[in-house]
Amino acid sequence: MPNPKPSALRLYNTLHKKEEEFIPITPGKVLMYSCGPTVYGRPHIGNYSSYLMADLLRRWLEVLGYEVTHAKNITDVGHLLHDADEGDDKIEKQAKKEKLDPLEIARKYETQFLEDEKALHILEPAARPRATETIAEMLAIIRVLLEKGIAYEIADGIYFAVEKFRTYGALSGNTIETLNSGARVEEREGKHHSADFALWKKCVGPNALHSLRWNYTTGERVYSEGEDATAGFPGWHIECSAMSRKFLGEQIDIHTGGEDNIFPHHECEIAQSESSSSIKPFVRYWVHRRFIQMGEEKMSKSLGNVLNLPDIVANGFDPMDLRYYLLSVHYRTQLKFTERGLDDARKARRKILEWMSEERKEREERKERKEGEENPLTTWREKFMSAMNADLNTPAALAVVFDLMTWSRNQSSWTSSSLLELKELAAMVRATFGCFDPEAGVDASAKVLELLAKRSEARKAKDYRLSDQLRDAIRTEGYEVRDAGDEQELKKL
């Protein structure tokens, strides 16, 4: 598939609250960072909506011809409950619950996360750093902030002074003035301002039993327990600043995440990254995915209303059905998740897969139209690209695909060049959405294969009533059977 030239892609930039033409730092290259999971449990589909949005953006950039360097982190220490500076570390709390070492918990759920990403056809990033393996880089940034007087040390840790970063709140709207009026902040003895956030927490007081700890001076892991002011662990926000800088540099093109990351996480990332660097802005384009709702509430572990990928599969759906469902709604629209919506997505994805299968067969048949006759496929390609370039307008892009399907099926003949263009356009759609790859043979159960064999015998005996009953029984098992002459074709629903 020939890559089109990079064109007028526009993205909604959360920082400036408007759509802007995407212009990378280096022509033809994109540096992109995505906030990955905190590995204390299996991610739910609300988390994956954010990861899939980032994957869609990366895929589309690559379709446009950009070389994308993508980093996505693993948070395996320091993310405290409620995104605060106090309370239990989410991983350590789960470790106590399961009676395992915190790093065992982290690796267990990291493995599940990687399995799910693979099942969802999410592209592997160029770097997947772990917070626990980037401690030295975090400490280096913290020391710079202390030297500049932008950070300060008190009894329980090192904090960033938000009043010394004059643009604090530009991303989220939570300015110093707003925070003074009672936004999401905490009071802490010794802090200069209630909104100041922790860069480093010492293993003293409530954190004396924190088991994942490092020596502040050397950056080496400390294995002793108990009160130790020389040992500590990083705050959540400093982690992404350090990992992004280590693998992508001091300034990047795109940073993605869920809308729940905007404040405090991304706001604090900007403050500490720009305060410790001479390059501004830290991120040129901030792209955020809206929440997914279950009923009237957002999906979250704390509310107990989550579904994960194994839940979706257990209900008879393919991971690609979920991928299609989550990508079929614009990323800045709040999706209300329903099983009916997922079932509709499955049917829609199946229709596109069938059309792509027909398109492949069409290329093998005789072409009758003369070369040189009018060919509107270029217009279809431009419509699809225009929709995707309009802030990743996937509903509009998929509408183009369905209109193209109707149009192409009404063509009685094709030229070789037209079929080649159709092939390239289908390849562009597959590369963009990542859920329309040709399906391999169906791996059906022994029960389904037995029902299929019985139905074959019923058809040969012209027992059409029994044939229909067996078709329904096969469908109950999650498969669809279609007749092609004397043959039967089995497809997973």
Secondary structure, DSSP 8 states (H G I E B T S, - for coil): ---------EEEETTTTEEEE---SSTTEEEEEE---BSSS---HHHHHHHHHHHHHHHHHHHTT-EEEEEE-BB-S--BGGG-SSS-BHHHHHHHHHTS-HHHHHHHHHHHHHHHHHHTT----SB--BGGG-HHHHHHHHHHHHHTTSEEEETTEEEE-GGGSTTTTTTTS--HHHHHTT-S----TT-SSTT-EEEEEEESGGGTT-SSEEETTT--EE---S-EEEEEEE-HHHHHHHHHHHHH-S-EEEEEEEGGGIIIIIHHHHHHHHHT-S-S-SEEEEEEE--EEETTEE--TTTT----HHHHHHTT--HHHHHHHHHHS-TTS-EE--HHHHHHHHHHHHHHHHHHHHHHHHHHS---S-TTS--THHHHHHHHHHHHHBTS-HHHHHHHHHHHHHHHHT-S---HHHHHHHHHHHHHHHHHHS-----------HHHHHHHHHHHHHHHTT-HHHHHHHHHHHHHTTEEEEEETTEEEEEE-
